[in-house]
Amino acid sequence: MTLASILLLLGALFLAGLVADVIGERTRLPRVTFLLLLGVAIGEAGFGLLPEGSQDWFGFLSTVALSMVAFLLGSSFTLRLLRRSGREIVVISLVLVAVTFALVAGGLLVVGAGVTLALVLAALACATDPAATQDAIRQAGGSGGFSEKLRGIVALDDAWGLLVFALAIAVARSLDGTPDLGLLVEALREIGGGLALGAVLGVPGAYLTGRVQPGEPLQSEALALVFLTAGLALWLEVSFLIAAMTVGAVIANVARHHTRAFHEIERIQWPFMLLFFILAGATLDLEGLAKLGPLGAAYVVLRIAGRALGGWLGARAGGAPRAEAPLFGPALLAQAGVAVGMALVAAETFPEIANTILPLTIGATVLFEILGPVGAFWAVRRNRASSLRRNHNI
């Protein structure tokens, strides 16, 4: 691509993001959904309007955008939140993952899927997309306790998802007669390494940011933290999402002299997110939808049911307000990069079912990336309306 074509493409994509913002405001639907649909329309599955090579940006953009989202999600883990809602967040996230896994695995076995395929797909069903969920929460104006709990649950989801996936792979290989705990050890190393790296970067980051020019914008400092965290995590082969979340959590709890690092990330993340969602839509293969068949339809229905039931049971077990219980499931439907990454690993581990895992995961991702932000947007708005009615009655 020439410099002129790159600049023209970026200009057109940013204009498309502006249009998505306007449509989202007027229809009260998440702009993420419009951006994904736009990406599908201009990608290979649609009119093929993107120049050759433009999708090569996706790896960089996804890492940067998700690191920024993880940084902000981590910043929500303040001691105040943990004292007030920590038990709810942990219990809801654990029950949500357990119920989703059990329901999807059991349901797929009933409809005739093999044990290995059922275990792998059930593990993939536990992953949530933090970027789409976070943006839908923000657009819906979520700022109260329910929205804080959603951010906390999404932040924990990747850790639980990695562990469940590793355990499912280990069990599946054991059933094949080749017991292997290597993936479980690797998952623990990714999580533990991400936590350690986040702490190593977060502590000095908490004390050093905002010192050079007090009161001045901290954009360069915030960007430095995000890029250093993501780069070191990739280099060390640990989870960059967990590392970025840990940095955000450490700074939020240790720094007492500023909060502007988070404000600066919020101001600059949208251009990266916009390009990320459009290119995510462009890379999705709609032909996967045609290959779903009864098995794929069962997976989609079972995952929705698992999220709804798991969210409700988790909320009741965690002591969340009764009005919030039915809202957690719909709010946590979005699914994207983490699930696809897990599917690639599973396909390499079990090549005999790779032709089923990959098309099904990619096709289902299309649906959940469109439905998920709508569910999160609706849940936050519904909770806010219920809160206003309760306050009015009081």
C-alpha positions as CSV (number, residue, x, y, z in Angstrom):
1,M,0.0,0.0,0.0
2,T,1.2,3.5,-0.8
3,L,1.2,6.3,1.7
4,A,-1.6,8.0,-0.1
5,S,-3.8,4.9,0.0
6,I,-3.1,4.3,3.7
7,L,-4.1,7.9,4.5
8,L,-7.2,7.7,2.4
9,L,-8.2,4.4,4.0
10,L,-7.7,5.8,7.5
11,G,-9.7,8.9,6.7
12,A,-12.6,6.8,5.3
13,L,-12.6,4.4,8.3
14,F,-12.6,7.3,10.8
15,L,-15.6,8.8,8.9
16,A,-17.3,5.5,9.1
17,G,-16.7,5.5,12.9
18,L,-18.4,9.0,13.0
19,V,-21.4,7.6,11.2
20,A,-21.6,4.7,13.5
21,D,-21.6,7.1,16.5
22,V,-24.4,9.1,15.0
23,I,-26.5,6.0,14.2
24,G,-25.8,4.5,17.6
25,E,-27.0,7.7,19.3
26,R,-30.2,7.9,17.2
27,T,-31.1,4.2,17.4
28,R,-29.9,3.6,20.9
29,L,-28.0,0.5,19.7
30,P,-24.3,-0.1,20.4
31,R,-21.9,1.5,17.9
32,V,-19.7,-1.6,18.1
33,T,-22.4,-3.7,16.3
34,F,-22.5,-1.2,13.5
35,L,-18.7,-1.1,13.2
36,L,-18.6,-4.9,13.0
37,L,-21.3,-5.0,10.4
38,L,-19.5,-2.4,8.4
39,G,-16.3,-4.4,8.6
40,V,-18.2,-7.5,7.3
41,A,-19.7,-5.4,4.5
42,I,-16.3,-4.0,3.3
43,G,-14.3,-7.2,3.9
44,E,-13.9,-10.3,1.8
45,A,-17.2,-11.7,2.9
46,G,-18.9,-8.5,1.6
47,F,-17.9,-6.2,-1.2
48,G,-14.1,-6.6,-0.8
49,L,-13.4,-2.9,-0.6
50,L,-10.4,-3.0,1.7
51,P,-7.0,-2.8,-0.1
52,E,-4.7,-5.8,0.0
53,G,-2.6,-5.8,3.1
54,S,-4.9,-3.6,5.2
55,Q,-5.9,-6.6,7.4
56,D,-2.2,-7.1,8.3
57,W,-2.8,-4.2,10.8
58,F,-5.3,-6.3,12.8
59,G,-2.7,-8.0,15.0
60,F,-1.2,-4.7,16.1
61,L,-4.5,-2.9,16.5
62,S,-6.1,-5.8,18.5
63,T,-3.1,-5.9,20.9
64,V,-3.1,-2.2,21.5
65,A,-6.9,-1.8,21.8
66,L,-7.3,-4.8,24.1
67,S,-4.4,-3.6,26.2
68,M,-6.0,-0.3,26.7
69,V,-9.4,-1.9,27.5
70,A,-7.6,-4.3,30.0
71,F,-5.8,-1.3,31.6
72,L,-9.1,0.5,32.2
73,L,-10.8,-2.7,33.4
74,G,-8.0,-3.3,35.9
75,S,-8.4,0.3,37.2
76,S,-12.0,-0.7,38.3
77,F,-10.5,-3.1,40.8
78,T,-10.1,-0.6,43.6
79,L,-10.2,-1.6,47.3
80,R,-13.5,0.3,47.6
81,L,-15.1,-1.9,45.0
82,L,-13.6,-5.1,46.3
83,R,-14.8,-4.3,49.9
84,R,-18.3,-3.5,48.5
85,S,-18.8,-6.0,45.7
86,G,-15.7,-8.3,45.6
87,R,-17.6,-11.4,46.8
88,E,-20.3,-10.8,44.2
89,I,-17.8,-10.4,41.4
90,V,-15.8,-13.5,42.2
91,V,-18.9,-15.7,42.9
92,I,-20.8,-14.5,39.8
93,S,-17.8,-15.0,37.5
94,L,-17.1,-18.5,38.8
95,V,-20.7,-19.7,38.7
96,L,-21.1,-18.2,35.2
97,V,-18.1,-20.1,33.9
98,A,-19.1,-23.3,35.6
99,V,-22.7,-23.3,34.4
100,T,-21.8,-22.2,30.9
101,F,-19.2,-25.0,30.6
102,A,-21.5,-27.7,32.1
103,L,-24.6,-26.7,30.0
104,V,-22.7,-26.5,26.7
105,A,-20.8,-29.7,27.2
106,G,-23.8,-31.7,28.4
107,G,-26.0,-30.3,25.7
108,L,-23.6,-31.0,22.9
109,L,-23.1,-34.6,24.1
110,V,-26.9,-35.0,24.0
111,V,-27.1,-33.8,20.4
112,G,-24.4,-36.3,19.4
113,A,-21.1,-34.4,19.5
114,G,-18.1,-36.5,20.6
115,V,-16.6,-36.0,24.1
116,T,-13.5,-34.2,22.9
117,L,-15.4,-31.8,20.7
118,A,-18.0,-31.2,23.5
119,L,-15.3,-30.4,26.0
120,V,-13.3,-28.1,23.7
121,L,-16.4,-26.1,22.6
122,A,-17.7,-25.8,26.2
123,A,-14.3,-24.3,27.2
124,L,-14.5,-21.9,24.3
125,A,-18.0,-20.8,25.3
126,C,-16.6,-19.5,28.7
127,A,-14.6,-16.6,27.0
128,T,-16.0,-13.1,26.9
129,D,-14.9,-10.1,24.7
130,P,-13.8,-7.3,27.1
131,A,-13.6,-4.6,24.3
132,A,-17.1,-4.9,23.0
133,T,-18.6,-5.2,26.5
134,Q,-16.7,-2.3,27.9
135,D,-17.6,0.0,25.0
136,A,-21.3,-1.0,25.2
137,I,-21.3,-0.2,28.9
138,R,-19.7,3.2,28.3
139,Q,-22.1,4.1,25.5
140,A,-25.1,3.1,27.7
141,G,-23.9,5.5,30.4
142,G,-23.1,2.8,32.9
143,S,-21.4,4.2,36.0
144,G,-23.1,2.6,39.0
145,G,-22.6,-0.6,41.0
146,F,-24.0,-2.9,38.3
147,S,-21.6,-1.6,35.6
148,E,-18.6,-1.8,38.0
149,K,-19.5,-5.4,38.7
150,L,-19.8,-6.2,34.9
151,R,-16.3,-4.7,34.4
152,G,-14.9,-6.8,37.3
153,I,-16.5,-10.0,36.0
154,V,-15.2,-9.4,32.4
155,A,-11.7,-8.8,33.9
156,L,-11.8,-12.1,35.7
157,D,-13.3,-14.0,32.8
158,D,-10.1,-14.4,30.8
159,A,-8.2,-15.9,33.8
160,W,-11.0,-18.4,34.5
161,G,-11.4,-19.1,30.7
162,L,-7.7,-19.9,30.3
163,L,-7.8,-22.3,33.2
164,V,-11.0,-24.0,32.1
165,F,-9.7,-24.4,28.5
166,A,-6.4,-25.9,29.7
167,L,-8.2,-28.3,32.0
168,A,-10.6,-29.3,29.2
169,I,-7.8,-30.0,26.8
170,A,-5.9,-32.0,29.4
171,V,-9.0,-34.1,30.2
172,A,-9.8,-34.6,26.5
173,R,-6.2,-35.8,25.8
174,S,-6.4,-38.1,28.8
175,L,-9.6,-39.7,27.4
176,D,-7.6,-40.3,24.1
177,G,-5.1,-42.2,26.1
178,T,-2.4,-39.5,26.0
179,P,-2.5,-37.6,29.4
180,D,-0.9,-34.2,29.1
181,L,-0.9,-31.5,31.7
182,G,1.4,-29.3,29.7
183,L,-1.4,-26.9,28.6
184,L,-2.5,-26.5,32.2
185,V,1.0,-25.6,33.3
186,E,1.3,-23.2,30.4
187,A,-2.0,-21.5,31.3
188,L,-0.8,-21.1,34.9
189,R,2.5,-19.7,33.6
190,E,0.6,-17.2,31.4
191,I,-1.6,-16.1,34.2
192,G,1.1,-16.0,36.9
193,G,3.5,-14.3,34.6
194,G,1.0,-11.7,33.6
195,L,0.3,-10.9,37.3
196,A,4.0,-10.7,38.1
197,L,4.8,-8.5,35.1
198,G,1.8,-6.2,35.9
199,A,3.0,-5.8,39.5
200,V,6.6,-5.1,38.4
201,L,5.4,-2.3,36.1
202,G,2.5,-1.1,38.1
203,V,4.3,-0.2,41.3
204,P,6.8,2.2,39.8
205,G,4.2,3.4,37.4
206,A,2.0,4.4,40.3
207,Y,4.7,6.5,41.9
208,L,6.4,7.9,38.8
209,T,3.5,9.0,36.6
210,G,2.3,12.5,37.1
211,R,5.5,13.7,38.7
212,V,7.3,15.3,35.8
213,Q,4.8,18.1,35.2
214,P,2.0,18.0,37.9
215,G,-1.3,19.0,36.4
216,E,-0.1,18.5,32.8
217,P,-1.7,15.9,30.5
218,L,-0.2,12.4,31.1
219,Q,-0.9,11.1,27.6
220,S,2.7,10.1,26.8
221,E,3.0,8.4,30.2
222,A,-0.2,6.5,29.8
223,L,0.8,5.4,26.3
224,A,4.3,4.4,27.5
225,L,2.7,2.1,30.2
226,V,0.3,0.5,27.7
227,F,2.9,-0.2,25.0
228,L,5.6,-1.3,27.5
229,T,3.2,-3.7,29.2
230,A,1.9,-5.2,25.9
231,G,5.4,-5.5,24.4
232,L,7.0,-7.1,27.4
233,A,4.1,-9.5,27.9
234,L,4.4,-10.6,24.2
235,W,8.2,-10.9,24.5
236,L,7.9,-13.0,27.7
237,E,5.0,-15.0,26.3
238,V,2.6,-14.2,29.2
239,S,-1.0,-12.9,29.0
240,F,-0.8,-9.3,27.9
241,L,-4.5,-8.9,29.0
242,I,-3.9,-10.0,32.6
243,A,-0.6,-8.0,32.7
244,A,-2.4,-4.8,31.6
245,M,-5.3,-5.4,34.0
246,T,-2.8,-5.8,36.9
247,V,-1.0,-2.6,36.0
248,G,-4.3,-0.7,36.0
249,A,-5.3,-2.3,39.3
250,V,-2.0,-1.5,41.0
251,I,-1.9,2.1,39.9
252,A,-5.6,2.6,40.9
253,N,-4.9,1.4,44.4
254,V,-1.3,2.7,45.0
255,A,-1.3,6.1,43.3
256,R,-2.8,8.8,45.5
257,H,-1.6,11.9,43.7
258,H,-3.4,11.5,40.3
259,T,-6.1,9.6,38.4
260,R,-5.4,11.2,35.0
261,A,-3.5,8.3,33.5
262,F,-6.9,6.5,33.2
263,H,-8.6,9.7,31.8
264,E,-5.9,9.9,29.1
265,I,-6.4,6.3,28.1
266,E,-10.1,6.9,27.8
267,R,-9.5,9.9,25.5
268,I,-7.1,8.2,23.1
269,Q,-8.4,4.6,23.0
270,W,-11.4,5.1,20.7
271,P,-9.5,5.6,17.4
272,F,-7.7,2.3,18.1
273,M,-11.0,0.6,19.1
274,L,-12.7,1.9,16.0
275,L,-10.2,0.5,13.6
276,F,-10.0,-2.7,15.6
277,F,-13.8,-3.4,15.4
278,I,-14.0,-2.6,11.7
279,L,-11.0,-4.9,10.8
280,A,-12.4,-7.5,13.2
281,G,-15.6,-7.6,11.1
282,A,-13.6,-7.6,7.9
283,T,-11.6,-10.7,9.0
284,L,-14.6,-12.7,10.0
285,D,-15.7,-15.4,7.5
286,L,-19.4,-15.4,7.0
287,E,-19.1,-18.7,5.2
288,G,-18.6,-20.2,8.7
289,L,-22.2,-19.4,9.4
290,A,-23.3,-21.7,6.5
291,K,-21.2,-24.5,8.0
292,L,-22.7,-24.2,11.5
293,G,-25.5,-26.6,10.9
294,P,-27.4,-28.3,13.8
295,L,-24.3,-28.6,15.9
296,G,-23.5,-24.9,15.5
297,A,-27.0,-23.9,16.2
298,A,-27.0,-26.1,19.4
299,Y,-23.7,-24.4,20.5
300,V,-25.2,-20.9,20.1
301,V,-28.4,-21.7,21.9
302,L,-26.6,-23.6,24.7
303,R,-24.1,-20.8,25.2
304,I,-26.9,-18.2,25.5
305,A,-28.8,-20.4,27.9
306,G,-25.6,-21.1,29.9
307,R,-24.8,-17.4,30.2
308,A,-28.4,-16.5,31.2
309,L,-28.7,-19.3,33.8
310,G,-25.1,-18.9,35.1
311,G,-25.5,-15.2,35.5
312,W,-28.8,-15.6,37.4
313,L,-27.5,-18.4,39.7
314,G,-24.2,-16.6,40.3
315,A,-26.0,-13.4,41.2
316,R,-28.3,-15.2,43.6
317,A,-25.3,-17.1,45.2
318,G,-23.2,-13.9,45.3
319,G,-25.9,-11.9,47.1
320,A,-26.5,-9.4,44.2
321,P,-29.8,-7.5,44.2
322,R,-32.7,-9.5,42.9
323,A,-33.3,-7.0,40.1
324,E,-29.8,-7.4,38.7
325,A,-29.8,-11.3,38.6
326,P,-31.4,-11.7,35.1
327,L,-29.2,-9.0,33.6
328,F,-25.7,-10.5,34.0
329,G,-26.2,-13.2,31.3
330,P,-27.3,-11.0,28.5
331,A,-24.6,-8.4,29.4
332,L,-21.8,-11.0,29.0
333,L,-22.6,-12.6,25.6
334,A,-19.9,-10.9,23.5
335,Q,-17.1,-13.2,22.3
336,A,-14.1,-12.5,20.0
337,G,-10.4,-12.8,20.0
338,V,-9.7,-14.9,23.0
339,A,-12.1,-17.6,21.9
340,V,-10.7,-17.6,18.4
341,G,-7.1,-17.9,19.8
342,M,-8.2,-20.8,21.9
343,A,-9.8,-22.5,18.9
344,L,-6.6,-22.2,17.0
345,V,-4.7,-24.0,19.8
346,A,-7.4,-26.7,20.0
347,A,-7.3,-27.2,16.3
348,E,-3.5,-27.8,16.5
349,T,-4.0,-30.2,19.4
350,F,-6.8,-32.2,17.9
351,P,-6.3,-31.9,14.1
352,E,-9.0,-34.6,13.5
353,I,-11.7,-32.1,14.6
354,A,-10.0,-28.9,13.4
355,N,-12.4,-28.6,10.4
356,T,-15.3,-28.5,12.9
357,I,-13.8,-26.3,15.6
358,L,-12.6,-23.4,13.5
359,P,-15.6,-22.7,11.2
360,L,-18.0,-23.2,14.1
361,T,-16.1,-20.8,16.4
362,I,-15.6,-18.1,13.7
363,G,-19.3,-18.3,12.6
364,A,-20.5,-18.2,16.2
365,T,-18.2,-15.3,16.9
366,V,-19.9,-13.3,14.2
367,L,-23.3,-13.7,15.9
368,F,-22.0,-13.1,19.5
369,E,-20.1,-10.0,18.5
370,I,-23.3,-8.6,17.0
371,L,-25.6,-9.8,19.8
372,G,-23.3,-9.3,22.7
373,P,-22.9,-5.5,22.7
374,V,-26.7,-5.2,22.2
375,G,-27.2,-7.4,25.3
376,A,-24.7,-5.4,27.4
377,F,-26.3,-2.1,26.3
378,W,-29.8,-3.3,27.1
379,A,-28.8,-4.7,30.5
380,V,-27.1,-1.5,31.6
381,R,-30.0,0.7,30.4
382,R,-32.5,-1.7,32.0
383,N,-30.7,-1.6,35.4
384,R,-30.4,2.2,35.3
385,A,-34.2,2.5,34.6
386,S,-35.0,0.1,37.4
387,S,-32.8,2.1,39.8
388,L,-34.5,5.3,38.8
389,R,-37.9,3.8,39.4
390,R,-36.8,2.5,42.8
391,N,-35.4,5.8,43.9
392,H,-38.5,7.6,42.7
393,N,-40.8,5.3,44.7
394,I,-38.6,5.9,47.8
